[in-house]
Amino acid sequence: MSHFTRRHFMAQQILGPGALAWAWQQAQAAPPKPITEVPTYDVKPKPPARAAQATAMISMFMQGGPSHIDLFDPKPELNRLHMQTYGGSIKYDNAGEASSRLFGCPWRFRRYGECGMDFSEPAAALGEIADEICMIRSMQTGVNNHGESINALNTGRQLSGRPALGAWLTWGLGSRNQRLPGFLVLTDPSGLPVLGVENWQNGWLPSIYQGTVVRPQEPRILNLDPPASLKGGPQQRLLSYLGALNHQYLTQHPGEHDLSTRMQSYELAAAMQTSAREALDITHETAATQTMYGLDRDETREYGTRCLIARRLVERGVRFVQLHTGNQTWDHHGGIVQGLPAVCRRTIPPAAALVKDLRQRGLLDSTVVHWGGEMGRLPVIQNEKNIGRDHNTYGFSQWMAGGGFRGGCIHGATDEIGHKAVVDPVNHFDYHATLLHLFGLDPAQVSWRRATGIASLLDGQPGTVVTALLK
């Protein structure tokens, strides 16, 4: 049988005249800055460039855009002007259903904790952890579409095809547990978020850095059990033989990164047959812990289970865990008065429980917890017959806890009606620069050499570490 593959064919073509001309042209350009470390394509732990405060991260991504002015950012002036026509400029996303009438918050706000942090009635469960929360009220991405704003917060740029944040952190630091993936994704039973699997893609990084999906129902990871005919010795002999063949081929063809990554994946998959099953098994958690996460209540059981699994994963050395809500769960273009409290009841008590649990186990100081979506909502009415709010990426809220973030902190502010960030705006690249700082990473440590030059999470954007957010 011929072993002449498409790869061999393409390799032969690189000496063609077009390719030579391209190579000559590239040679005339200034060489890219070198990467200081020799890259490796595995998930073995790597030391950060400097001392790190954070070693793991849990991101609770609320896809669709939670309404900041109805949850975290009280606006007395907006309430005073309720149902009046706004004379200022509004950046609508859906002009066809747009209205210029202001809509005040339907729920009362109350201050919690020693810090006096504001939460509305639907978000009241967060009051128990107010002094652990760093609330950013001045987030911006500046593009009102879901996909582009997700990309900005999750990959660094609005364009598609780039590595996700979890992939970058796993590339830069590896994983502390070689028997579990470094980047795990817990999806929602209602379906995938906007952009689907792009939310945890590896982009141009080797595929070993992409997120591994943990399903929302059992079996949470498929095919953990080998066929009965292969269990035990037969499987081990097969894997050993396959590994010997792969290592022999890799020695003969150094630089075959796809093969190297695939070999790592095989080894990890074999280890996960026992490690993943144990990590995902919550039955041995105490009754008190399960109750704290809401596993005894229908509304909170599903999301609480995922939050508890996330804690178990970082406890076992997983670097980055992301929990997604389903497609447009928070996208309340209509029916916000009924829809917002419903999704809050499902997700916010377990989120508070996660922070409390991490704190009492001594894990919060080293684990960054993130809660937020890709945007907020506008202060004016959308859909007069079934009142909702349109997209707003010019000023919205997200909160952080642990991992070096300052607890009981309220940073930045939007204008008097909650439309635009006017005090200490935090752009997505500032957020990423701050995360890299907490993980002890220099931006060059999370860089990748491409044909077009050096690419990174910040990718030339003026990311500034927001020191006011830090302890």
C-alpha positions as CSV (number, residue, x, y, z in Angstrom):
1,M,0.0,0.0,0.0
2,S,1.3,3.5,-0.9
3,H,2.2,5.8,2.0
4,F,2.3,8.8,-0.4
5,T,-0.1,11.2,1.4
6,R,-1.4,14.6,0.8
7,R,1.1,15.9,3.3
8,H,4.0,14.5,1.2
9,F,2.5,16.0,-1.9
10,M,2.2,19.4,-0.3
11,A,5.8,19.1,1.0
12,Q,7.1,18.5,-2.6
13,Q,5.3,21.6,-3.8
14,I,7.1,24.0,-1.6
15,L,10.0,24.2,-4.0
16,G,7.7,25.5,-6.8
17,P,8.4,29.0,-8.2
18,G,5.4,30.6,-6.5
19,A,6.5,29.3,-3.1
20,L,10.1,30.4,-3.7
21,A,8.9,33.9,-4.6
22,W,6.9,34.1,-1.5
23,A,9.8,33.0,0.6
24,W,12.1,35.6,-1.0
25,Q,9.5,38.3,-0.2
26,Q,9.2,37.2,3.4
27,A,13.0,37.3,3.7
28,Q,12.9,41.0,2.9
29,A,10.6,41.8,5.8
30,A,11.9,42.4,9.3
31,P,12.2,39.2,11.2
32,P,9.6,38.6,14.0
33,K,10.8,39.0,17.6
34,P,12.0,35.7,18.9
35,I,10.1,33.7,21.6
36,T,12.4,33.4,24.6
37,E,11.5,29.8,25.4
38,V,11.7,26.7,23.3
39,P,8.1,25.6,22.8
40,T,6.9,22.2,23.9
41,Y,3.6,20.6,22.9
42,D,2.3,18.9,26.0
43,V,0.4,19.9,29.1
44,K,3.2,19.3,31.6
45,P,3.4,22.1,34.2
46,K,5.5,25.1,33.1
47,P,6.8,27.7,35.5
48,P,5.4,31.3,35.1
49,A,7.7,34.2,34.3
50,R,7.2,35.6,37.8
51,A,5.5,34.7,41.1
52,A,1.8,34.0,40.5
53,Q,-1.2,34.6,42.8
54,A,-3.5,32.5,40.7
55,T,-3.0,28.9,39.6
56,A,-6.5,28.0,38.3
57,M,-9.6,29.7,36.9
58,I,-13.3,29.0,36.8
59,S,-15.3,31.1,34.3
60,M,-19.1,31.1,34.6
61,F,-19.9,32.5,31.2
62,M,-23.5,33.9,31.1
63,Q,-24.0,33.9,27.3
64,G,-26.6,36.4,26.0
65,G,-25.8,39.4,28.1
66,P,-27.1,39.8,31.7
67,S,-28.7,43.2,32.4
68,H,-26.3,45.0,34.6
69,I,-28.8,47.8,35.4
70,D,-31.2,45.2,36.7
71,L,-28.7,43.2,38.7
72,F,-25.5,45.0,39.8
73,D,-25.6,48.7,38.8
74,P,-28.4,50.7,40.4
75,K,-29.5,53.8,38.6
76,P,-31.8,56.1,40.6
77,E,-32.0,58.6,37.7
78,L,-33.1,55.9,35.3
79,N,-35.8,54.9,37.7
80,R,-36.9,58.6,38.1
81,L,-37.2,58.9,34.3
82,H,-39.0,55.6,34.0
83,M,-41.2,55.5,30.8
84,Q,-40.0,59.0,29.7
85,T,-38.5,59.6,26.3
86,Y,-34.7,59.9,26.4
87,G,-33.3,62.8,24.4
88,G,-29.7,61.6,24.3
89,S,-27.9,59.3,21.8
90,I,-28.5,55.5,22.1
91,K,-26.5,52.9,20.1
92,Y,-29.2,50.3,19.2
93,D,-28.5,46.9,17.8
94,N,-32.0,46.2,16.6
95,A,-33.3,49.5,15.4
96,G,-36.6,47.9,14.1
97,E,-37.8,47.2,17.6
98,A,-36.0,50.1,19.3
99,S,-37.7,52.6,21.5
100,S,-36.4,55.8,23.1
101,R,-38.5,55.3,26.2
102,L,-36.4,54.6,29.3
103,F,-37.3,51.6,31.5
104,G,-36.3,51.7,35.1
105,C,-35.3,48.6,37.1
106,P,-38.4,46.7,38.2
107,W,-36.6,45.3,41.3
108,R,-35.4,46.9,44.5
109,F,-31.6,47.1,45.2
110,R,-30.1,46.5,48.6
111,R,-26.5,46.8,49.9
112,Y,-24.7,43.8,51.3
113,G,-21.6,43.0,53.2
114,E,-19.2,45.4,54.9
115,C,-18.4,46.9,51.6
116,G,-22.0,47.8,50.9
117,M,-22.2,46.2,47.4
118,D,-25.5,46.6,45.6
119,F,-27.5,43.7,44.4
120,S,-31.1,43.6,43.2
121,E,-33.7,41.1,44.4
122,P,-33.0,38.5,41.6
123,A,-29.2,38.6,42.5
124,A,-29.7,38.7,46.3
125,A,-28.0,35.4,46.8
126,L,-24.7,37.0,45.9
127,G,-25.0,39.2,49.0
128,E,-23.5,36.4,51.1
129,I,-20.2,36.7,49.2
130,A,-20.3,40.5,48.6
131,D,-17.0,41.0,50.5
132,E,-15.3,38.4,48.2
133,I,-16.5,40.0,45.0
134,C,-14.6,42.5,42.8
135,M,-17.4,44.1,40.8
136,I,-16.4,45.8,37.5
137,R,-19.1,48.2,36.4
138,S,-17.3,49.6,33.4
139,M,-16.6,46.7,31.1
140,Q,-16.5,47.4,27.3
141,T,-15.9,45.5,24.1
142,G,-17.4,48.1,21.8
143,V,-19.2,45.8,19.4
144,N,-22.9,45.0,19.8
145,N,-23.1,41.6,18.2
146,H,-23.0,38.5,20.4
147,G,-20.3,36.5,18.4
148,E,-17.8,39.4,18.1
149,S,-18.2,40.4,21.7
150,I,-17.8,36.7,22.9
151,N,-14.6,36.5,20.8
152,A,-13.3,39.7,22.3
153,L,-13.7,38.5,25.9
154,N,-12.8,34.9,25.2
155,T,-10.0,35.1,22.6
156,G,-8.7,38.6,22.7
157,R,-10.0,39.9,19.4
158,Q,-13.4,40.2,17.7
159,L,-12.3,37.9,14.8
160,S,-13.0,34.2,14.7
161,G,-10.5,31.4,14.7
162,R,-8.3,32.4,17.6
163,P,-7.4,30.3,20.6
164,A,-9.8,30.6,23.6
165,L,-8.6,32.0,26.9
166,G,-8.4,28.5,28.4
167,A,-6.3,27.3,25.6
168,W,-3.9,30.2,26.1
169,L,-3.5,29.5,29.8
170,T,-3.0,25.8,29.3
171,W,-0.4,26.5,26.6
172,G,1.4,29.0,28.9
173,L,1.3,27.0,32.1
174,G,0.3,23.4,31.3
175,S,-1.8,21.4,33.7
176,R,-1.1,20.4,37.3
177,N,-2.7,17.0,36.8
178,Q,-1.4,14.9,33.9
179,R,-4.4,12.5,34.3
180,L,-7.0,15.1,33.5
181,P,-7.2,17.7,30.6
182,G,-5.9,21.2,31.5
183,F,-9.0,22.9,30.0
184,L,-12.5,21.5,30.7
185,V,-15.8,22.9,29.5
186,L,-19.2,22.1,31.2
187,T,-22.0,22.7,28.7
188,D,-25.6,23.5,29.3
189,P,-28.4,20.9,28.8
190,S,-30.4,23.4,26.7
191,G,-27.7,23.4,24.0
192,L,-24.4,25.1,23.1
193,P,-23.9,28.8,23.4
194,V,-23.6,31.2,20.4
195,L,-20.5,30.2,18.3
196,G,-20.8,26.6,19.7
197,V,-17.4,24.8,19.9
198,E,-15.5,28.0,18.9
199,N,-15.9,29.0,22.5
200,W,-13.3,26.5,23.6
201,Q,-11.2,26.1,20.4
202,N,-7.4,25.8,20.3
203,G,-7.2,28.0,17.1
204,W,-3.7,27.7,15.7
205,L,-2.3,26.2,18.9
206,P,-1.8,22.4,18.9
207,S,-5.1,20.6,19.5
208,I,-4.0,19.3,22.9
209,Y,-4.8,22.8,24.2
210,Q,-8.5,22.8,23.1
211,G,-11.2,22.5,25.7
212,T,-12.5,19.0,26.5
213,V,-16.3,18.9,26.8
214,V,-18.0,17.5,29.9
215,R,-21.6,16.8,28.9
216,P,-24.5,18.0,31.0
217,Q,-25.9,14.5,31.5
218,E,-24.5,11.0,32.1
219,P,-22.2,9.8,30.8
220,R,-20.6,13.2,31.1
221,I,-17.6,12.0,29.0
222,L,-18.3,9.4,26.4
223,N,-16.3,6.2,25.9
224,L,-14.4,6.2,29.2
225,D,-14.9,2.4,29.4
226,P,-13.0,0.2,26.9
227,P,-14.8,-2.7,25.3
228,A,-15.0,-5.8,27.5
229,S,-12.7,-7.6,25.2
230,L,-9.9,-5.0,25.8
231,K,-10.2,-4.4,29.5
232,G,-7.1,-4.8,31.6
233,G,-4.1,-6.5,30.0
234,P,-5.2,-6.5,26.3
235,Q,-5.8,-2.7,26.3
236,Q,-2.4,-2.1,28.0
237,R,-0.6,-4.2,25.5
238,L,-2.4,-2.5,22.6
239,L,-1.6,0.9,23.9
240,S,2.1,0.0,24.5
241,Y,2.5,-1.3,21.0
242,L,0.7,1.7,19.5
243,G,2.9,4.0,21.6
244,A,6.1,2.3,20.4
245,L,5.1,2.7,16.8
246,N,4.2,6.3,17.3
247,H,7.5,7.1,19.1
248,Q,9.5,5.4,16.3
249,Y,7.7,7.4,13.6
250,L,8.2,10.6,15.6
251,T,11.9,9.9,15.9
252,Q,12.1,9.5,12.2
253,H,10.1,12.6,11.5
254,P,10.9,15.2,14.2
255,G,8.7,18.3,14.2
256,E,5.4,16.4,13.4
257,H,3.4,18.4,16.0
258,D,0.1,16.8,15.0
259,L,1.5,13.4,15.8
260,S,3.0,14.5,19.0
261,T,-0.3,16.1,20.1
262,R,-2.2,12.9,19.1
263,M,0.2,10.8,21.2
264,Q,-0.4,13.0,24.2
265,S,-4.1,12.7,23.7
266,Y,-4.0,8.9,23.6
267,E,-2.0,8.8,26.8
268,L,-4.4,11.3,28.5
269,A,-7.5,9.4,27.3
270,A,-6.2,6.2,28.9
271,A,-5.5,8.0,32.2
272,M,-8.9,9.6,32.2
273,Q,-10.6,6.2,32.3
274,T,-10.1,6.3,36.1
275,S,-9.3,9.9,36.9
276,A,-12.2,11.5,35.1
277,R,-14.7,9.1,36.5
278,E,-13.6,9.9,40.0
279,A,-13.4,13.7,39.5
280,L,-16.9,13.8,38.1
281,D,-18.5,11.6,40.8
282,I,-20.2,13.9,43.3
283,T,-22.0,11.2,45.2
284,H,-19.3,11.2,48.0
285,E,-19.8,14.9,48.7
286,T,-21.4,15.6,52.0
287,A,-25.1,16.2,52.2
288,A,-24.3,19.7,53.6
289,T,-22.2,20.5,50.5
290,Q,-24.8,19.2,48.1
291,T,-27.5,21.3,49.8
292,M,-25.3,24.4,49.7
293,Y,-25.0,24.1,45.9
294,G,-28.8,23.6,45.6
295,L,-28.8,20.0,44.6
296,D,-31.9,19.4,46.7
297,R,-33.9,21.9,44.7
298,D,-35.2,21.5,41.1
299,E,-34.3,25.0,40.0
300,T,-30.7,24.9,41.1
301,R,-29.9,21.2,40.8
302,E,-28.4,21.2,37.3
303,Y,-26.3,24.3,37.5
304,G,-25.3,23.6,41.1
305,T,-24.1,20.2,40.0
306,R,-21.8,21.8,37.4
307,C,-20.5,24.3,39.9
308,L,-19.7,21.5,42.3
309,I,-17.9,19.6,39.5
310,A,-15.9,22.7,38.7
311,R,-14.7,22.9,42.3
312,R,-13.7,19.2,42.2
313,L,-11.8,19.8,39.0
314,V,-9.7,22.7,40.2
315,E,-9.2,20.9,43.5
316,R,-7.6,18.1,41.4
317,G,-5.3,20.4,39.5
318,V,-7.2,21.3,36.3
319,R,-6.0,24.7,35.1
320,F,-9.1,26.2,33.5
321,V,-12.8,25.3,33.8
322,Q,-15.6,27.1,32.0
323,L,-19.3,26.7,32.6
324,H,-21.5,27.9,29.8
325,T,-25.2,28.7,29.8
326,G,-27.2,27.8,26.8
327,N,-27.8,29.7,23.6
328,Q,-29.1,33.2,24.4
329,T,-30.1,32.3,28.0
330,W,-29.6,35.9,29.1
331,D,-30.6,37.6,25.8
332,H,-33.8,39.3,27.1
333,H,-34.9,41.3,24.1
334,G,-38.5,40.6,25.4
335,G,-40.0,39.3,28.5
336,I,-37.3,40.5,30.8
337,V,-39.6,41.0,33.8
338,Q,-40.3,37.3,33.9
339,G,-37.2,35.9,32.2
340,L,-34.4,37.6,34.2
341,P,-35.6,36.3,37.6
342,A,-36.0,32.8,36.2
343,V,-32.5,32.5,35.0
344,C,-31.1,34.1,38.1
345,R,-32.9,31.6,40.3
346,R,-31.2,28.8,38.4
347,T,-27.7,30.1,38.3
348,I,-26.9,32.7,41.0
349,P,-27.3,30.7,44.2
350,P,-24.9,28.0,42.9
351,A,-22.4,30.6,41.8
352,A,-22.5,32.1,45.3
353,A,-22.1,28.5,46.8
354,L,-19.0,27.9,44.6
355,V,-17.2,31.0,46.0
356,K,-18.1,30.0,49.5
357,D,-17.0,26.5,49.0
358,L,-13.7,27.5,47.5
359,R,-13.1,29.9,50.4
360,Q,-13.8,27.4,53.1
361,R,-11.5,24.8,51.5
362,G,-8.6,27.3,51.2
363,L,-8.8,27.3,47.4
364,L,-10.2,30.8,46.7
365,D,-6.9,32.6,47.1
366,S,-5.4,30.7,44.2
367,T,-8.5,30.3,42.0
368,V,-9.9,33.1,39.9
369,V,-13.7,33.0,39.7
370,H,-15.3,34.9,36.9
371,W,-19.0,35.6,36.4
372,G,-20.3,37.5,33.4
373,G,-21.5,37.6,29.8
374,E,-20.4,39.2,26.6
375,M,-22.5,42.4,27.1
376,G,-25.1,44.1,29.2
377,R,-28.5,45.7,28.2
378,L,-29.7,49.1,27.2
379,P,-31.7,51.4,29.5
380,V,-34.5,51.9,27.0
381,I,-37.3,49.6,26.0
382,Q,-37.1,47.1,23.2
383,N,-40.4,45.5,22.2
384,E,-43.2,47.6,23.6
385,K,-45.7,44.7,23.7
386,N,-43.3,42.4,25.7
387,I,-40.8,44.6,27.3
388,G,-37.1,43.8,27.0
389,R,-33.7,45.4,26.5
390,D,-31.4,45.5,23.5
391,H,-27.6,44.8,23.6
392,N,-25.1,47.1,25.3
393,T,-21.4,46.5,25.0
394,Y,-20.4,50.1,25.8
395,G,-20.8,49.8,29.6
396,F,-21.7,46.6,31.5
397,S,-20.8,44.6,34.6
398,Q,-19.0,41.4,35.4
399,W,-17.6,40.2,38.7
400,M,-14.4,38.4,39.8
401,A,-13.4,36.7,43.0
402,G,-10.3,35.1,44.4
403,G,-6.9,34.6,42.7
404,G,-5.6,38.0,43.8
405,F,-8.7,40.1,42.9
406,R,-9.6,42.5,45.7
407,G,-12.8,41.5,47.5
408,G,-15.5,44.1,48.4
409,C,-14.4,46.2,45.5
410,I,-16.6,48.2,43.1
411,H,-14.6,49.5,40.1
412,G,-15.6,52.0,37.5
413,A,-19.0,53.4,36.7
414,T,-21.5,53.9,33.8
415,D,-23.4,57.1,33.1
416,E,-26.6,58.0,35.0
417,I,-28.8,55.7,33.0
418,G,-26.3,52.8,32.6
419,H,-25.5,53.1,28.9
420,K,-21.8,53.9,28.7
421,A,-18.8,53.4,30.9
422,V,-17.7,56.9,31.9
423,V,-15.3,56.2,34.9
424,D,-12.3,53.9,34.6
425,P,-13.4,51.8,31.6
426,V,-12.0,48.3,31.4
427,N,-11.7,46.9,27.9
428,H,-11.4,43.2,27.1
429,F,-7.6,43.6,26.6
430,D,-7.2,45.2,30.0
431,Y,-9.1,42.3,31.5
432,H,-6.8,39.8,29.8
433,A,-3.6,41.7,30.8
434,T,-4.8,41.7,34.4
435,L,-5.5,37.9,34.3
436,L,-2.0,37.2,32.8
437,H,-0.5,39.3,35.5
438,L,-2.2,37.3,38.2
439,F,-1.1,34.0,36.7
440,G,2.5,35.3,36.6
441,L,2.6,35.2,32.8
442,D,4.4,37.6,30.6
443,P,2.5,38.1,27.3
444,A,5.5,36.6,25.4
445,Q,5.0,33.4,27.4
446,V,1.6,33.0,25.8
447,S,2.7,33.8,22.2
448,W,2.7,31.6,19.1
449,R,4.8,32.0,16.0
450,R,2.6,32.1,12.9
451,A,3.5,32.7,9.2
452,T,2.2,36.3,9.7
453,G,4.3,36.9,12.8
454,I,4.0,36.5,16.5
455,A,0.4,36.1,17.8
456,S,-0.7,36.3,21.4
457,L,-3.7,36.8,23.6
458,L,-3.2,40.6,23.7
459,D,-2.0,40.6,20.0
460,G,-0.6,44.1,20.1
461,Q,-3.5,45.7,21.9
462,P,-2.6,48.1,24.7
463,G,-3.7,45.9,27.5
464,T,-3.1,47.5,30.9
465,V,-3.0,45.7,34.2
466,V,-5.8,47.2,36.2
467,T,-4.1,47.4,39.6
468,A,-7.1,48.9,41.3
469,L,-8.8,45.5,41.0
470,L,-5.9,43.7,42.8
471,K,-5.1,43.0,46.4
